[in-house]
Amino acid sequence: MPMLHFLRMKKSIPLIVGNWKCNPKTETDAVALAADVVRLRKKAETPYVAIAPTALHSSAVAKKLTNSPVMLVAQNTSPYTVGAHTGEQSVAQLKDGAVEMVIIGHSERRAAGETNDEVLEKTQAVLAGKLIPIVCIGELKRDKNGNFFKEVEAQIRSFAKELTPTQLKKVVIAYEPIWAIGTGETATADDVKEMQIFIESILTKVHDRKAAQSVRLLYGGSVKPHNAAELHTVGGMSGFLVGGASLKAADFIAITKAVI
């Protein structure tokens, strides 16, 4: 069963999540990468740290994380609880496998057809299972007229308005400008700050300021050791969702140290 580190998490302490996506190729490599992260991660350090391996490697990685401060994250889940749903994994099954958080609505899954309604269903399932959903939002591209804000607002409202303020406080929102994922491009720190303010304003309209300010916001999009500190201090988010840089333990840990 999971250690449920998140029950003790404070928003004032950043959260850094490494999304391994469909990497690495073998279980041996996945276990080695997890072992390196654990070895380089000292218990006395902040921020909170978590990694998201593939579903196939999750069990083996979980064993390496036992008694460490590193949390286990799932890259996806099913909205179903049990039954005839071939290829699906329920929240209860993930929880039994020591998972503490679940990434929902990542841009790559949205691009493959995942809808706002499906994101909502999965978010509700994760909350019902008493795990933490990391709900991803973000625009496909930016335009000079600021129409991308409407895209982001629609994604936020699609799930936030269906949750109670109490439920919303348990949600982590990861803002990932799609044009800055895996492209080498990065939103500027000022861009990130602008979006942090915008997201909180929409959440305030949907619920209230207290609920909005209680939601942890992460930034994801070509976060590297050299830009993490500025993105954190200027951007105003409460942590990062890291992709490519999380596949090298030294780089990933360097990012975690950049926000101390």
BELDA-V647001 format. One record per residue. N is the residue number from 1. PSI is psi in whole degrees, -180 to 180 (* if undefined). BURIAL is b if it has 16 or more other C-alpha atoms within 10 Angstrom, else e. Layout:
# BELDA-V647001
n;psi;burial
N;PSI;BURIAL
N;PSI;BURIAL
This chain:
# BELDA-V647001
n;psi;burial
1;151;e
2;154;b
3;-14;e
4;52;b
5;-35;e
6;-19;e
7;-21;e
8;4;e
9;135;e
10;138;e
11;-26;e
12;-18;e
13;123;e
14;154;b
15;127;b
16;118;b
17;126;b
18;115;b
19;107;b
20;-12;b
21;-138;b
22;55;e
23;159;b
24;-175;b
25;-35;e
26;158;e
27;-38;b
28;-44;e
29;-37;e
30;-44;b
31;-39;b
32;-41;e
33;-43;b
34;-41;b
35;-39;b
36;-41;b
37;-45;b
38;-41;b
39;-39;e
40;-13;e
41;120;b
42;137;e
43;-31;e
44;-11;e
45;150;e
46;160;b
47;-173;b
48;145;b
49;139;b
50;154;b
51;147;b
52;94;b
53;178;b
54;161;b
55;-37;b
56;-34;e
57;-4;b
58;-44;b
59;-45;b
60;-40;b
61;-39;b
62;-38;b
63;-35;e
64;-24;b
65;-7;b
66;131;e
67;17;e
68;165;e
69;1;b
70;128;b
71;155;b
72;133;b
73;144;b
74;146;b
75;-12;b
76;168;b
77;172;b
78;148;b
79;-11;b
80;153;b
81;-40;e
82;161;e
83;-160;e
84;77;e
85;79;e
86;132;e
87;-1;e
88;158;b
89;125;b
90;164;b
91;-41;b
92;-39;b
93;-39;b
94;-44;b
95;-40;b
96;-24;e
97;18;b
98;11;b
99;141;b
100;-25;b
101;158;b
102;128;b
103;130;b
104;136;b
105;29;b
106;148;b
107;-34;b
108;-32;e
109;-36;e
110;-40;b
111;-27;e
112;1;e
113;-3;e
114;131;e
115;168;e
116;-38;b
117;-40;e
118;-37;b
119;-43;b
120;-47;b
121;-43;b
122;-39;b
123;-45;b
124;-37;b
125;-41;b
126;-43;b
127;-42;b
128;-31;e
129;4;b
130;37;b
131;175;b
132;121;b
133;135;b
134;98;b
135;122;b
136;137;b
137;162;b
138;153;b
139;150;b
140;-42;e
141;167;e
142;148;e
143;157;e
144;-23;e
145;-4;e
146;20;e
147;-19;e
148;-23;b
149;-36;b
150;-38;e
151;-46;e
152;-42;b
153;-42;b
154;-40;e
155;-42;b
156;-50;b
157;-31;b
158;-28;e
159;-37;b
160;-37;b
161;-17;e
162;-3;e
163;152;b
164;161;e
165;-38;b
166;-42;e
167;-42;e
168;-37;b
169;-20;b
170;-1;b
171;139;b
172;131;b
173;126;b
174;114;b
175;120;b
176;100;b
177;117;b
178;-33;b
179;-10;b
180;13;b
181;117;b
182;14;e
183;-14;e
184;-17;e
185;150;e
186;138;b
187;143;b
188;162;e
189;-35;b
190;-37;e
191;-44;e
192;-43;b
193;-42;b
194;-42;e
195;-34;b
196;-45;b
197;-42;e
198;-45;e
199;-45;b
200;-35;b
201;-39;b
202;-43;b
203;-35;b
204;-41;e
205;-38;e
206;-38;b
207;-98;b
208;171;e
209;-39;e
210;-46;e
211;-43;b
212;-44;b
213;-11;b
214;-12;b
215;129;b
216;130;b
217;133;b
218;154;b
219;136;b
220;131;b
221;90;b
222;43;b
223;128;b
224;167;b
225;-33;b
226;-19;e
227;-3;e
228;-43;b
229;-46;b
230;-42;e
231;-34;b
232;-51;b
233;-39;e
234;-38;e
235;-27;b
236;7;b
237;170;b
238;23;b
239;-167;b
240;151;b
241;108;b
242;133;b
243;-102;b
244;-39;b
245;-14;b
246;-7;b
247;-4;b
248;113;e
249;-42;b
250;-43;b
251;-42;b
252;-45;b
253;-34;b
254;-38;b
255;-43;b
256;-35;b
257;-22;b
258;-18;b
259;7;b
260;*;e
